[in-house]
Amino acid sequence: MESGLLLTVFVLLYDVQVDIVLSLLSGRLVREKVGPAVQSAVQSQISAISAPFTEPSDLFETGGARGLPAHALRRLPAIKVGADTAVDEAGEALCCSVCLQDLEVGESARRLPGCRHVFHAPCIDRWLVRHASCPLCRRDI
């Protein structure tokens, strides 16, 4: 009699565990226990992941010129980064804000006229073809 009772309890516990696992897998338990605000946030994130990425044409909505022509880009002076020009006035390494990498000695860079910000030449060239402004201060070139 006692073994039959133990077997019945074991089967019931097993069924409950299986039901819980299946509920978790199907999402029923989450739907029943999680509030609508959390469900909405999760759905929003899931739909954002599945949506294809498209870069907006004017992310910062500056409304200025769209990009520099090739001849104007070629006129911007390129400099070689030296030991004395790889750091700012505070002694910190200069960083290209386009690629987020430090400027290294010997690399080609451009100092923009007007604002005087410095970037890797290839990085700022790709930027200026699409935007005619400084990526840091948004000043028109």
N, CA, C and O atoms as CSV, one atom per row, in Angstrom:
chain,resi,resn,atom,element,x,y,z
A,1,MET,N,N,0.814,-1.190,0.000
A,1,MET,CA,C,0.000,0.000,0.000
A,1,MET,C,C,0.860,1.256,0.000
A,1,MET,O,O,0.598,2.208,-0.735
A,2,GLU,N,N,1.881,1.239,0.831
A,2,GLU,CA,C,2.761,2.408,0.923
A,2,GLU,C,C,3.527,2.632,-0.380
A,2,GLU,O,O,3.735,3.776,-0.782
A,3,SER,N,N,3.948,1.555,-1.043
A,3,SER,CA,C,4.673,1.710,-2.308
A,3,SER,C,C,3.761,2.245,-3.400
A,3,SER,O,O,4.214,2.992,-4.268
A,4,GLY,N,N,2.482,1.878,-3.374
A,4,GLY,CA,C,1.521,2.401,-4.344
A,4,GLY,C,C,1.300,3.890,-4.157
A,4,GLY,O,O,1.150,4.628,-5.131
A,5,LEU,N,N,1.279,4.334,-2.908
A,5,LEU,CA,C,1.117,5.748,-2.595
A,5,LEU,C,C,2.342,6.540,-3.051
A,5,LEU,O,O,2.218,7.623,-3.625
A,6,LEU,N,N,3.517,5.987,-2.789
A,6,LEU,CA,C,4.752,6.643,-3.232
A,6,LEU,C,C,4.813,6.745,-4.754
A,6,LEU,O,O,5.233,7.764,-5.302
A,7,LEU,N,N,4.392,5.687,-5.421
A,7,LEU,CA,C,4.390,5.698,-6.883
A,7,LEU,C,C,3.430,6.759,-7.416
A,7,LEU,O,O,3.739,7.453,-8.384
A,8,THR,N,N,2.264,6.881,-6.780
A,8,THR,CA,C,1.279,7.888,-7.189
A,8,THR,C,C,1.830,9.298,-6.985
A,8,THR,O,O,1.669,10.151,-7.858
A,9,VAL,N,N,2.474,9.555,-5.852
A,9,VAL,CA,C,3.061,10.867,-5.575
A,9,VAL,C,C,4.167,11.166,-6.586
A,9,VAL,O,O,4.262,12.281,-7.099
A,10,PHE,N,N,5.001,10.166,-6.867
A,10,PHE,CA,C,6.089,10.356,-7.840
A,10,PHE,C,C,5.539,10.710,-9.218
A,10,PHE,O,O,6.052,11.614,-9.877
A,11,VAL,N,N,4.504,10.007,-9.653
A,11,VAL,CA,C,3.901,10.268,-10.969
A,11,VAL,C,C,3.299,11.668,-10.998
A,11,VAL,O,O,3.441,12.381,-11.991
A,12,LEU,N,N,2.629,12.067,-9.921
A,12,LEU,CA,C,2.044,13.402,-9.873
A,12,LEU,C,C,3.119,14.489,-9.918
A,12,LEU,O,O,2.974,15.472,-10.645
A,13,LEU,N,N,4.175,14.322,-9.160
A,13,LEU,CA,C,5.271,15.296,-9.187
A,13,LEU,C,C,5.910,15.364,-10.559
A,13,LEU,O,O,6.241,16.447,-11.042
A,14,TYR,N,N,6.083,14.223,-11.183
A,14,TYR,CA,C,6.672,14.183,-12.525
A,14,TYR,C,C,5.782,14.930,-13.509
A,14,TYR,O,O,6.272,15.701,-14.334
A,15,ASP,N,N,4.460,14.698,-13.421
A,15,ASP,CA,C,3.514,15.379,-14.313
A,15,ASP,C,C,3.545,16.892,-14.108
A,15,ASP,O,O,3.479,17.649,-15.076
A,16,VAL,N,N,3.645,17.337,-12.851
A,16,VAL,CA,C,3.698,18.770,-12.552
A,16,VAL,C,C,4.971,19.378,-13.127
A,16,VAL,O,O,4.936,20.460,-13.712
A,17,GLN,N,N,6.090,18.689,-12.963
A,17,GLN,CA,C,7.353,19.196,-13.505
A,17,GLN,C,C,7.306,19.280,-15.025
A,17,GLN,O,O,7.758,20.267,-15.604
A,18,VAL,N,N,6.770,18.266,-15.669
A,18,VAL,CA,C,6.641,18.267,-17.131
A,18,VAL,C,C,5.737,19.409,-17.571
A,18,VAL,O,O,6.025,20.091,-18.555
A,19,ASP,N,N,4.635,19.619,-16.837
A,19,ASP,CA,C,3.706,20.705,-17.172
A,19,ASP,C,C,4.389,22.065,-17.049
A,19,ASP,O,O,4.195,22.935,-17.899
A,20,ILE,N,N,5.184,22.253,-16.002
A,20,ILE,CA,C,5.898,23.521,-15.816
A,20,ILE,C,C,6.893,23.746,-16.952
A,20,ILE,O,O,6.963,24.844,-17.504
A,21,VAL,N,N,7.654,22.730,-17.302
A,21,VAL,CA,C,8.638,22.858,-18.386
A,21,VAL,C,C,7.934,23.172,-19.703
A,21,VAL,O,O,8.371,24.050,-20.448
A,22,LEU,N,N,6.853,22.463,-19.989
A,22,LEU,CA,C,6.120,22.719,-21.234
A,22,LEU,C,C,5.510,24.127,-21.233
A,22,LEU,O,O,5.471,24.784,-22.274
A,23,SER,N,N,5.038,24.586,-20.083
A,23,SER,CA,C,4.494,25.941,-19.989
A,23,SER,C,C,5.567,26.985,-20.252
A,23,SER,O,O,5.324,27.982,-20.931
A,24,LEU,N,N,6.756,26.748,-19.709
A,24,LEU,CA,C,7.859,27.683,-19.954
A,24,LEU,C,C,8.230,27.703,-21.428
A,24,LEU,O,O,8.437,28.765,-22.015
A,25,LEU,N,N,8.312,26.512,-22.021
A,25,LEU,CA,C,8.693,26.442,-23.432
A,25,LEU,C,C,7.646,27.076,-24.336
A,25,LEU,O,O,7.992,27.732,-25.318
A,26,SER,N,N,6.404,26.892,-24.023
A,26,SER,CA,C,5.353,27.457,-24.875
A,26,SER,C,C,5.116,28.935,-24.598
A,26,SER,O,O,4.503,29.629,-25.409
A,27,GLY,N,N,5.603,29.424,-23.444
A,27,GLY,CA,C,5.414,30.820,-23.116
A,27,GLY,C,C,4.141,31.088,-22.341
A,27,GLY,O,O,3.868,32.232,-21.978
A,28,ARG,N,N,3.358,30.055,-22.083
A,28,ARG,CA,C,2.095,30.240,-21.362
A,28,ARG,C,C,2.320,30.790,-19.964
A,28,ARG,O,O,1.611,31.696,-19.526
A,29,LEU,N,N,3.301,30.246,-19.266
A,29,LEU,CA,C,3.571,30.690,-17.906
A,29,LEU,C,C,3.988,32.162,-17.892
A,29,LEU,O,O,3.582,32.926,-17.017
A,30,VAL,N,N,4.804,32.544,-18.873
A,30,VAL,CA,C,5.255,33.934,-18.952
A,30,VAL,C,C,4.077,34.849,-19.268
A,30,VAL,O,O,3.939,35.915,-18.668
A,31,ARG,N,N,3.233,34.439,-20.205
A,31,ARG,CA,C,2.074,35.263,-20.557
A,31,ARG,C,C,1.124,35.445,-19.380
A,31,ARG,O,O,0.516,36.505,-19.229
A,32,GLU,N,N,0.993,34.413,-18.544
A,32,GLU,CA,C,0.077,34.501,-17.411
A,32,GLU,C,C,0.647,35.320,-16.260
A,32,GLU,O,O,-0.111,35.962,-15.533
A,33,LYS,N,N,1.963,35.311,-16.078
A,33,LYS,CA,C,2.565,35.916,-14.890
A,33,LYS,C,C,3.229,37.264,-15.134
A,33,LYS,O,O,3.503,37.988,-14.177
A,34,VAL,N,N,3.492,37.617,-16.370
A,34,VAL,CA,C,4.190,38.864,-16.675
A,34,VAL,C,C,3.180,39.914,-17.103
A,34,VAL,O,O,2.245,39.621,-17.848
A,35,GLY,N,N,3.370,41.130,-16.633
A,35,GLY,CA,C,2.445,42.204,-16.942
A,35,GLY,C,C,2.474,42.622,-18.401
A,35,GLY,O,O,3.435,42.329,-19.113
A,36,PRO,N,N,1.433,43.303,-18.852
A,36,PRO,CA,C,1.341,43.727,-20.245
A,36,PRO,C,C,2.459,44.676,-20.671
A,36,PRO,O,O,2.870,44.654,-21.831
A,37,ALA,N,N,2.959,45.510,-19.755
A,37,ALA,CA,C,4.024,46.445,-20.112
A,37,ALA,C,C,5.304,45.693,-20.466
A,37,ALA,O,O,5.993,46.041,-21.424
A,38,VAL,N,N,5.614,44.665,-19.687
A,38,VAL,CA,C,6.815,43.871,-19.968
A,38,VAL,C,C,6.633,43.104,-21.265
A,38,VAL,O,O,7.557,43.022,-22.075
A,39,GLN,N,N,5.456,42.545,-21.468
A,39,GLN,CA,C,5.195,41.827,-22.715
A,39,GLN,C,C,5.346,42.743,-23.924
A,39,GLN,O,O,5.896,42.342,-24.950
A,40,SER,N,N,4.855,43.976,-23.799
A,40,SER,CA,C,4.973,44.936,-24.884
A,40,SER,C,C,6.437,45.273,-25.167
A,40,SER,O,O,6.838,45.392,-26.324
A,41,ALA,N,N,7.228,45.426,-24.110
A,41,ALA,CA,C,8.647,45.727,-24.287
A,41,ALA,C,C,9.369,44.571,-24.964
A,41,ALA,O,O,10.203,44.790,-25.842
A,42,VAL,N,N,9.056,43.351,-24.567
A,42,VAL,CA,C,9.685,42.175,-25.178
A,42,VAL,C,C,9.292,42.081,-26.646
A,42,VAL,O,O,10.146,41.843,-27.500
A,43,GLN,N,N,8.023,42.263,-26.947
A,43,GLN,CA,C,7.573,42.218,-28.344
A,43,GLN,C,C,8.258,43.286,-29.185
A,43,GLN,O,O,8.627,43.038,-30.333
A,44,SER,N,N,8.427,44.474,-28.614
A,44,SER,CA,C,9.089,45.562,-29.318
A,44,SER,C,C,10.534,45.201,-29.638
A,44,SER,O,O,11.016,45.467,-30.740
A,45,GLN,N,N,11.225,44.594,-28.673
A,45,GLN,CA,C,12.611,44.196,-28.899
A,45,GLN,C,C,12.706,43.092,-29.938
A,45,GLN,O,O,13.596,43.109,-30.788
A,46,ILE,N,N,11.797,42.137,-29.873
A,46,ILE,CA,C,11.811,41.039,-30.840
A,46,ILE,C,C,11.548,41.566,-32.244
A,46,ILE,O,O,12.204,41.135,-33.193
A,47,SER,N,N,10.609,42.482,-32.394
A,47,SER,CA,C,10.327,43.022,-33.729
A,47,SER,C,C,11.481,43.887,-34.228
A,47,SER,O,O,11.732,43.946,-35.432
A,48,ALA,N,N,12.188,44.560,-33.315
A,48,ALA,CA,C,13.338,45.366,-33.729
A,48,ALA,C,C,14.468,44.481,-34.228
A,48,ALA,O,O,15.181,44.855,-35.159
A,49,ILE,N,N,14.639,43.317,-33.626
A,49,ILE,CA,C,15.691,42.395,-34.049
A,49,ILE,C,C,15.390,41.851,-35.434
A,49,ILE,O,O,16.297,41.707,-36.254
A,50,SER,N,N,14.123,41.547,-35.705
A,50,SER,CA,C,13.774,40.937,-36.982
A,50,SER,C,C,13.667,41.950,-38.121
A,50,SER,O,O,13.666,41.557,-39.288
A,51,ALA,N,N,13.578,43.238,-37.811
A,51,ALA,CA,C,13.464,44.262,-38.853
A,51,ALA,C,C,14.819,44.476,-39.521
A,51,ALA,O,O,15.843,44.483,-38.837
A,52,PRO,N,N,14.847,44.647,-40.827
A,52,PRO,CA,C,16.130,44.897,-41.497
A,52,PRO,C,C,16.675,46.273,-41.137
A,52,PRO,O,O,15.918,47.222,-40.931
A,53,PHE,N,N,18.004,46.365,-41.063
A,53,PHE,CA,C,18.641,47.635,-40.708
A,53,PHE,C,C,18.679,48.546,-41.926
A,53,PHE,O,O,19.112,48.137,-43.004
A,54,THR,N,N,18.232,49.764,-41.754
A,54,THR,CA,C,18.366,50.786,-42.783
A,54,THR,C,C,18.896,52.033,-42.112
A,54,THR,O,O,18.355,52.486,-41.103
A,55,GLU,N,N,19.956,52.587,-42.674
A,55,GLU,CA,C,20.541,53.789,-42.092
A,55,GLU,C,C,19.761,55.006,-42.554
A,55,GLU,O,O,19.573,55.191,-43.756
A,56,PRO,N,N,19.309,55.828,-41.644
A,56,PRO,CA,C,18.593,57.037,-42.056
A,56,PRO,C,C,19.526,57.966,-42.825
A,56,PRO,O,O,20.725,58.033,-42.556
A,57,SER,N,N,18.956,58.670,-43.775
A,57,SER,CA,C,19.792,59.529,-44.608
A,57,SER,C,C,20.369,60.704,-43.818
A,57,SER,O,O,21.480,61.152,-44.106
A,58,ASP,N,N,19.642,61.202,-42.842
A,58,ASP,CA,C,20.141,62.326,-42.044
A,58,ASP,C,C,19.833,62.040,-40.575
A,58,ASP,O,O,18.887,62.587,-40.008
A,59,LEU,N,N,20.643,61.180,-39.975
A,59,LEU,CA,C,20.418,60.692,-38.632
A,59,LEU,C,C,20.309,61.823,-37.615
A,59,LEU,O,O,19.469,61.777,-36.717
A,60,PHE,N,N,21.159,62.834,-37.757
A,60,PHE,CA,C,21.181,63.916,-36.788
A,60,PHE,C,C,20.304,65.093,-37.199
A,60,PHE,O,O,20.229,66.090,-36.481
A,61,GLU,N,N,19.652,64.988,-38.329
A,61,GLU,CA,C,18.720,66.003,-38.833
A,61,GLU,C,C,19.325,67.396,-38.809
A,61,GLU,O,O,18.723,68.353,-38.322
A,62,THR,N,N,20.531,67.478,-39.348
A,62,THR,CA,C,21.190,68.777,-39.364
A,62,THR,C,C,20.654,69.668,-40.469
A,62,THR,O,O,20.698,70.894,-40.366
A,63,GLY,N,N,20.149,69.050,-41.522
A,63,GLY,CA,C,19.560,69.820,-42.605
A,63,GLY,C,C,20.565,70.589,-43.436
A,63,GLY,O,O,20.176,71.311,-44.354
A,64,GLY,N,N,21.850,70.454,-43.138
A,64,GLY,CA,C,22.884,71.168,-43.871
A,64,GLY,C,C,23.204,70.494,-45.191
A,64,GLY,O,O,22.413,69.711,-45.717
A,65,ALA,N,N,24.384,70.815,-45.719
A,65,ALA,CA,C,24.826,70.228,-46.973
A,65,ALA,C,C,24.926,68.715,-46.819
A,65,ALA,O,O,25.169,68.214,-45.721
A,66,ARG,N,N,24.740,67.995,-47.911
A,66,ARG,CA,C,24.684,66.534,-47.863
A,66,ARG,C,C,26.054,65.873,-47.875
A,66,ARG,O,O,26.190,64.781,-47.323
A,67,GLY,N,N,27.024,66.446,-48.446
A,67,GLY,CA,C,28.345,65.835,-48.507
A,67,GLY,C,C,29.272,66.700,-49.330
A,67,GLY,O,O,28.833,67.523,-50.134
A,68,LEU,N,N,30.568,66.500,-49.117
A,68,LEU,CA,C,31.537,67.293,-49.875
A,68,LEU,C,C,31.772,66.663,-51.241
A,68,LEU,O,O,31.822,65.438,-51.353
A,69,PRO,N,N,31.917,67.477,-52.275
A,69,PRO,CA,C,32.316,66.923,-53.564
A,69,PRO,C,C,33.768,66.438,-53.481
A,69,PRO,O,O,34.533,66.884,-52.625
A,70,ALA,N,N,34.131,65.531,-54.368
A,70,ALA,CA,C,35.460,64.912,-54.339
A,70,ALA,C,C,36.571,65.954,-54.429
A,70,ALA,O,O,37.591,65.818,-53.753
A,71,HIS,N,N,36.395,66.999,-55.257
A,71,HIS,CA,C,37.467,67.989,-55.402
A,71,HIS,C,C,37.675,68.787,-54.103
A,71,HIS,O,O,38.803,69.161,-53.783
A,72,ALA,N,N,36.598,69.045,-53.362
A,72,ALA,CA,C,36.731,69.760,-52.092
A,72,ALA,C,C,37.388,68.863,-51.032
A,72,ALA,O,O,38.148,69.341,-50.190
A,73,LEU,N,N,37.094,67.596,-51.083
A,73,LEU,CA,C,37.694,66.642,-50.148
A,73,LEU,C,C,39.201,66.536,-50.370
A,73,LEU,O,O,39.973,66.481,-49.413
A,74,ARG,N,N,39.614,66.509,-51.634
A,74,ARG,CA,C,41.048,66.417,-51.952
A,74,ARG,C,C,41.809,67.655,-51.513
A,74,ARG,O,O,43.011,67.578,-51.257
A,75,ARG,N,N,41.128,68.808,-51.419
A,75,ARG,CA,C,41.804,70.050,-51.009
A,75,ARG,C,C,42.075,70.123,-49.511
A,75,ARG,O,O,42.903,70.922,-49.073
A,76,LEU,N,N,41.391,69.301,-48.719
A,76,LEU,CA,C,41.647,69.310,-47.278
A,76,LEU,C,C,43.036,68.736,-47.013
A,76,LEU,O,O,43.360,67.657,-47.510
A,77,PRO,N,N,43.858,69.439,-46.239
A,77,PRO,CA,C,45.221,68.968,-46.023
A,77,PRO,C,C,45.276,67.706,-45.156
A,77,PRO,O,O,44.565,67.581,-44.159
A,78,ALA,N,N,46.141,66.781,-45.568
A,78,ALA,CA,C,46.396,65.570,-44.779
A,78,ALA,C,C,47.695,65.778,-44.016
A,78,ALA,O,O,48.631,66.394,-44.527
A,79,ILE,N,N,47.750,65.267,-42.798
A,79,ILE,CA,C,48.962,65.379,-41.991
A,79,ILE,C,C,49.387,63.987,-41.549
A,79,ILE,O,O,48.562,63.078,-41.463
A,80,LYS,N,N,50.665,63.823,-41.272
A,80,LYS,CA,C,51.166,62.587,-40.677
A,80,LYS,C,C,51.176,62.787,-39.162
A,80,LYS,O,O,51.683,63.793,-38.666
A,81,VAL,N,N,50.623,61.841,-38.444
A,81,VAL,CA,C,50.596,61.941,-36.992
A,81,VAL,C,C,52.013,61.691,-36.469
A,81,VAL,O,O,52.623,60.660,-36.752
A,82,GLY,N,N,52.515,62.646,-35.709
A,82,GLY,CA,C,53.829,62.514,-35.100
A,82,GLY,C,C,53.696,62.312,-33.602
A,82,GLY,O,O,52.598,62.389,-33.050
A,83,ALA,N,N,54.816,62.053,-32.951
A,83,ALA,CA,C,54.797,61.843,-31.495
A,83,ALA,C,C,54.250,63.071,-30.778
A,83,ALA,O,O,53.587,62.946,-29.748
A,84,ASP,N,N,54.520,64.239,-31.310
A,84,ASP,CA,C,54.049,65.478,-30.673
A,84,ASP,C,C,52.596,65.795,-31.015
A,84,ASP,O,O,51.945,66.534,-30.277
A,85,THR,N,N,52.072,65.256,-32.112
A,85,THR,CA,C,50.685,65.556,-32.509
A,85,THR,C,C,49.721,64.424,-32.186
A,85,THR,O,O,48.534,64.543,-32.491
A,86,ALA,N,N,50.183,63.324,-31.579
A,86,ALA,CA,C,49.306,62.194,-31.256
A,86,ALA,C,C,48.588,62.386,-29.923
A,86,ALA,O,O,47.764,61.561,-29.530
A,87,VAL,N,N,48.905,63.475,-29.236
A,87,VAL,CA,C,48.262,63.758,-27.941
A,87,VAL,C,C,47.686,65.167,-27.952
A,87,VAL,O,O,48.137,66.032,-28.703
A,88,ASP,N,N,46.688,65.380,-27.112
A,88,ASP,CA,C,46.097,66.721,-27.007
A,88,ASP,C,C,46.846,67.545,-25.973
A,88,ASP,O,O,47.883,67.122,-25.463
A,89,GLU,N,N,46.314,68.730,-25.665
A,89,GLU,CA,C,46.972,69.644,-24.737
A,89,GLU,C,C,47.109,69.056,-23.328
A,89,GLU,O,O,48.025,69.413,-22.587
A,90,ALA,N,N,46.202,68.165,-22.971
A,90,ALA,CA,C,46.222,67.554,-21.638
A,90,ALA,C,C,47.127,66.328,-21.575
A,90,ALA,O,O,47.291,65.724,-20.515
A,91,GLY,N,N,47.716,65.960,-22.723
A,91,GLY,CA,C,48.580,64.788,-22.764
A,91,GLY,C,C,47.845,63.490,-23.041
A,91,GLY,O,O,48.452,62.419,-23.017
A,92,GLU,N,N,46.545,63.567,-23.306
A,92,GLU,CA,C,45.749,62.380,-23.618
A,92,GLU,C,C,45.898,62.034,-25.098
A,92,GLU,O,O,46.039,62.924,-25.936
A,93,ALA,N,N,45.868,60.749,-25.415
A,93,ALA,CA,C,45.969,60.312,-26.819
A,93,ALA,C,C,44.758,60.826,-27.592
A,93,ALA,O,O,43.627,60.766,-27.109
A,94,LEU,N,N,45.012,61.334,-28.799
A,94,LEU,CA,C,43.910,61.782,-29.657
A,94,LEU,C,C,43.165,60.557,-30.174
A,94,LEU,O,O,43.768,59.535,-30.500
A,95,CYS,N,N,41.875,60.678,-30.239
A,95,CYS,CA,C,41.028,59.570,-30.674
A,95,CYS,C,C,40.197,60.029,-31.872
A,95,CYS,O,O,39.638,61.126,-31.872
A,96,CYS,N,N,40.127,59.180,-32.878
A,96,CYS,CA,C,39.269,59.448,-34.041
A,96,CYS,C,C,37.840,59.113,-33.626
A,96,CYS,O,O,37.538,57.961,-33.314
A,97,SER,N,N,36.974,60.096,-33.620
A,97,SER,CA,C,35.604,59.846,-33.160
A,97,SER,C,C,34.744,59.145,-34.205
A,97,SER,O,O,33.594,58.804,-33.931
A,98,VAL,N,N,35.287,58.927,-35.396
A,98,VAL,CA,C,34.536,58.174,-36.398
A,98,VAL,C,C,34.689,56.672,-36.130
A,98,VAL,O,O,33.698,55.943,-36.091
A,99,CYS,N,N,35.947,56.205,-35.945
A,99,CYS,CA,C,36.181,54.777,-35.714
A,99,CYS,C,C,36.440,54.452,-34.244
A,99,CYS,O,O,36.510,53.280,-33.872
A,100,LEU,N,N,36.581,55.472,-33.415
A,100,LEU,CA,C,36.802,55.338,-31.974
A,100,LEU,C,C,38.143,54.680,-31.625
A,100,LEU,O,O,38.268,54.043,-30.580
A,101,GLN,N,N,39.135,54.834,-32.493
A,101,GLN,CA,C,40.477,54.314,-32.240
A,101,GLN,C,C,41.433,55.478,-32.046
A,101,GLN,O,O,41.234,56.553,-32.611
A,102,ASP,N,N,42.482,55.261,-31.238
A,102,ASP,CA,C,43.488,56.306,-31.037
A,102,ASP,C,C,44.280,56.540,-32.311
A,102,ASP,O,O,44.496,55.625,-33.106
A,103,LEU,N,N,44.710,57.781,-32.489
A,103,LEU,CA,C,45.603,58.103,-33.601
A,103,LEU,C,C,47.009,57.636,-33.223
A,103,LEU,O,O,47.509,57.964,-32.148
A,104,GLU,N,N,47.636,56.877,-34.101
A,104,GLU,CA,C,48.965,56.329,-33.852
A,104,GLU,C,C,49.997,57.109,-34.661
A,104,GLU,O,O,49.690,57.655,-35.720
A,105,VAL,N,N,51.211,57.152,-34.153
A,105,VAL,CA,C,52.310,57.840,-34.836
A,105,VAL,C,C,52.504,57.205,-36.216
A,105,VAL,O,O,52.558,55.982,-36.349
A,106,GLY,N,N,52.606,58.058,-37.235
A,106,GLY,CA,C,52.810,57.607,-38.604
A,106,GLY,C,C,51.551,57.487,-39.433
A,106,GLY,O,O,51.636,57.350,-40.653
A,107,GLU,N,N,50.385,57.534,-38.809
A,107,GLU,CA,C,49.133,57.426,-39.555
A,107,GLU,C,C,48.812,58.748,-40.240
A,107,GLU,O,O,49.251,59.815,-39.810
A,108,SER,N,N,48.041,58.654,-41.308
A,108,SER,CA,C,47.584,59.834,-42.034
A,108,SER,C,C,46.303,60.339,-41.384
A,108,SER,O,O,45.387,59.565,-41.106
A,109,ALA,N,N,46.250,61.656,-41.143
A,109,ALA,CA,C,45.087,62.254,-40.479
A,109,ALA,C,C,44.712,63.552,-41.182
A,109,ALA,O,O,45.474,64.081,-41.991
A,110,ARG,N,N,43.533,64.051,-40.861
A,110,ARG,CA,C,43.098,65.358,-41.363
A,110,ARG,C,C,42.634,66.201,-40.174
A,110,ARG,O,O,41.914,65.724,-39.297
A,111,ARG,N,N,43.066,67.469,-40.168
A,111,ARG,CA,C,42.584,68.442,-39.190
A,111,ARG,C,C,41.600,69.323,-39.944
A,111,ARG,O,O,41.972,69.995,-40.906
A,112,LEU,N,N,40.358,69.321,-39.515
A,112,LEU,CA,C,39.328,70.067,-40.228
A,112,LEU,C,C,39.521,71.566,-40.024
A,112,LEU,O,O,39.849,72.012,-38.924
A,113,PRO,N,N,39.316,72.343,-41.087
A,113,PRO,CA,C,39.432,73.793,-40.964
A,113,PRO,C,C,38.288,74.317,-40.093
A,113,PRO,O,O,37.205,73.733,-40.065
A,114,GLY,N,N,38.524,75.373,-39.414
A,114,GLY,CA,C,37.485,75.963,-38.564
A,114,GLY,C,C,37.510,75.388,-37.166
A,114,GLY,O,O,37.980,76.046,-36.238
A,115,CYS,N,N,37.014,74.172,-36.994
A,115,CYS,CA,C,36.924,73.584,-35.659
A,115,CYS,C,C,38.237,72.940,-35.212
A,115,CYS,O,O,38.466,72.771,-34.014
A,116,ARG,N,N,39.100,72.580,-36.166
A,116,ARG,CA,C,40.435,72.011,-35.890
A,116,ARG,C,C,40.386,70.609,-35.283
A,116,ARG,O,O,41.391,70.164,-34.728
A,117,HIS,N,N,39.274,69.901,-35.363
A,117,HIS,CA,C,39.217,68.519,-34.882
A,117,HIS,C,C,40.009,67.617,-35.820
A,117,HIS,O,O,40.054,67.856,-37.027
A,118,VAL,N,N,40.636,66.578,-35.265
A,118,VAL,CA,C,41.514,65.687,-36.024
A,118,VAL,C,C,40.907,64.285,-36.065
A,118,VAL,O,O,40.377,63.789,-35.072
A,119,PHE,N,N,41.002,63.651,-37.259
A,119,PHE,CA,C,40.469,62.307,-37.481
A,119,PHE,C,C,41.430,61.542,-38.382
A,119,PHE,O,O,42.253,62.151,-39.066
A,120,HIS,N,N,41.336,60.204,-38.392
A,120,HIS,CA,C,42.059,59.425,-39.392
A,120,HIS,C,C,41.577,59.898,-40.767
A,120,HIS,O,O,40.383,60.116,-40.968
A,121,ALA,N,N,42.502,60.055,-41.702
A,121,ALA,CA,C,42.120,60.545,-43.033
A,121,ALA,C,C,41.086,59.644,-43.709
A,121,ALA,O,O,40.089,60.162,-44.211
A,122,PRO,N,N,41.273,58.314,-43.749
A,122,PRO,CA,C,40.250,57.486,-44.411
A,122,PRO,C,C,38.880,57.560,-43.716
A,122,PRO,O,O,37.842,57.526,-44.376
A,123,CYS,N,N,38.891,57.662,-42.393
A,123,CYS,CA,C,37.619,57.723,-41.656
A,123,CYS,C,C,36.859,59.004,-41.972
A,123,CYS,O,O,35.671,58.961,-42.294
A,124,ILE,N,N,37.535,60.135,-41.881
A,124,ILE,CA,C,36.854,61.407,-42.100
A,124,ILE,C,C,36.485,61.579,-43.569
A,124,ILE,O,O,35.487,62.226,-43.886
A,125,ASP,N,N,37.290,61.000,-44.475
A,125,ASP,CA,C,36.940,61.069,-45.898
A,125,ASP,C,C,35.611,60.364,-46.157
A,125,ASP,O,O,34.744,60.893,-46.851
A,126,ARG,N,N,35.457,59.151,-45.587
A,126,ARG,CA,C,34.184,58.420,-45.771
A,126,ARG,C,C,33.032,59.211,-45.155
A,126,ARG,O,O,31.929,59.233,-45.701
A,127,TRP,N,N,33.286,59.859,-44.016
A,127,TRP,CA,C,32.244,60.661,-43.367
A,127,TRP,C,C,31.866,61.859,-44.232
A,127,TRP,O,O,30.686,62.123,-44.462
A,128,LEU,N,N,32.879,62.579,-44.706
A,128,LEU,CA,C,32.620,63.837,-45.425
A,128,LEU,C,C,31.978,63.628,-46.786
A,128,LEU,O,O,31.359,64.551,-47.315
A,129,VAL,N,N,32.106,62.454,-47.361
A,129,VAL,CA,C,31.422,62.167,-48.620
A,129,VAL,C,C,29.910,62.165,-48.394
A,129,VAL,O,O,29.145,62.504,-49.296
A,130,ARG,N,N,29.485,61.786,-47.198
A,130,ARG,CA,C,28.061,61.715,-46.889
A,130,ARG,C,C,27.542,62.916,-46.113
A,130,ARG,O,O,26.364,63.260,-46.209
A,131,HIS,N,N,28.443,63.571,-45.324
A,131,HIS,CA,C,28.043,64.701,-44.481
A,131,HIS,C,C,29.088,65.801,-44.643
A,131,HIS,O,O,30.285,65.528,-44.559
A,132,ALA,N,N,28.666,67.009,-44.869
A,132,ALA,CA,C,29.620,68.113,-45.037
A,132,ALA,C,C,29.806,68.865,-43.725
A,132,ALA,O,O,29.854,70.095,-43.704
A,133,SER,N,N,29.909,68.112,-42.630
A,133,SER,CA,C,30.074,68.740,-41.325
A,133,SER,C,C,30.966,67.860,-40.454
A,133,SER,O,O,31.140,66.670,-40.717
A,134,CYS,N,N,31.521,68.466,-39.420
A,134,CYS,CA,C,32.375,67.755,-38.476
A,134,CYS,C,C,31.524,66.764,-37.661
A,134,CYS,O,O,30.463,67.140,-37.165
A,135,PRO,N,N,31.968,65.518,-37.518
A,135,PRO,CA,C,31.186,64.574,-36.746
A,135,PRO,C,C,31.136,64.891,-35.248
A,135,PRO,O,O,30.257,64.390,-34.547
A,136,LEU,N,N,32.046,65.699,-34.755
A,136,LEU,CA,C,32.045,66.049,-33.337
A,136,LEU,C,C,31.170,67.268,-33.038
A,136,LEU,O,O,30.266,67.200,-32.204
A,137,CYS,N,N,31.438,68.358,-33.708
A,137,CYS,CA,C,30.728,69.598,-33.373
A,137,CYS,C,C,29.646,69.966,-34.397
A,137,CYS,O,O,28.899,70.924,-34.201
A,138,ARG,N,N,29.569,69.196,-35.492
A,138,ARG,CA,C,28.571,69.397,-36.559
A,138,ARG,C,C,28.721,70.725,-37.282
A,138,ARG,O,O,27.783,71.176,-37.940
A,139,ARG,N,N,29.874,71.354,-37.172
A,139,ARG,CA,C,30.134,72.596,-37.889
A,139,ARG,C,C,30.335,72.277,-39.373
A,139,ARG,O,O,31.043,71.330,-39.716
A,140,ASP,N,N,29.712,73.066,-40.249
A,140,ASP,CA,C,29.854,72.860,-41.697
A,140,ASP,C,C,31.294,73.076,-42.125
A,140,ASP,O,O,31.975,73.965,-41.613
A,141,ILE,N,N,31.751,72.274,-43.049
A,141,ILE,CA,C,33.110,72.367,-43.565
A,141,ILE,C,C,33.138,73.383,-44.688
A,141,ILE,O,O,34.193,73.625,-45.274
